[in-house]
């Protein structure tokens, strides 16, 4: 499979000035390549340092300073190649090849100065992890330009992503660390409702906004599969979708189904195309957005399709993968202690919001009464009858509840084979 190059010269922004411009940290291999370029240019036309520095976007003083520190503006490298191409009358193919050769030798980038200096590892080829980072940001992330709270003069190139499950953010942090060498730690929001990661890094911000074309600011209605990934082989598109689903997809609580929703019809079409290219045809595609939340919705509930989706798109050992495994294979925990089973269910299906219902909530209703009808449970939980029916059927399928007839009514009770320590 051919390597897919990232155009690092896109990381230059004409609006960036002085120390805010992104620079290449020149390693030994890159220095040899730059020296060879300069040597070829000088062999064709004698240029003074002042002329060289002007062509590269430096003052002569900065040229000397950056030469000593081995840091060059990334835009200067592009200008150097353009000068080489122009003077030596190189073809477009030769020029592009030289850009590829030079960019491949770039291993680290930096920008800023003093306390605001940042330096990161620089990926120059498309990887599945980069596609996952893009998918996560498209799903539940946000790019915005703000100001530092302590020093309003300092601009923030902020990347933020949030989710109910901490393990999703830990995986995101692993992807960032692997590609950029930056370690991030999830934090609980002050409301206690979700976890988040937020950091300011202009270089990563530019990777996401300029290379992967992710919109800055509000994006929910216009976001789509980045063009670079769209043109790439299927495995890169599948990696993007794997992260997109990890952060923005859902596993049915009441029954075994896979769900996804977005306000962007562009993204919905992209998801449908990737799934169909992977041999999975959706069971449901909404033609209009849901009036309650504005989302176009997709769903899979066919067992064979779900199992195929599980193999291709589920990030292993995550909360969502455990939820899907629970629905596909049932409760594999063979212990007989009901309290342990409830703890296990609470880990797999934690309470997302204060108003959310959990499996444990249903089971604990049997503390008050040994036998309960569907209407009893519906009244206690204040939920739709259809949802209560689905969750009772699920708990019965997992051998936690059993049902029987009492007169004209169907009642449920805790499986007598299960033991508990206090309560239930």
Secondary structure, DSSP 4 states (H G I P E B T S, - for coil): ----B--GGGG--TT--GGGS-EEE--HHHHHHHHHHHHHHHHHS---HHHHHHHHT--HHHHHHHHHHTEEEHHHHHHHHHHHHHHTT--HHHHHHHHHHHHHT--EEEE--GGG-EEEE---B--HHHHHHHHHHHHHEEEEEEE-SS-TTSEEEEEEEEES-HHHHHHHHHHHHHHH------EE-TTSS-EEEEEE-HHHHHIIIIIS-PPSS--TTT----HHHHTS-HHHHHHHHHHHHHHHEEE-SSSS-EEEEES-HHHHHHHHHHHHHTT---SEE-SS--TTT--EEEEE--HHHHHHHHHHHPPTTSHHHHHHHHHHH-------BHHHHHHHHHHHS--SSTT---HHHHHHGGGT-S-EEHHHHHHHHT--HHHHHHHHHHHHHTTSEEEEEETTEEEEEE-TT-B-SS--
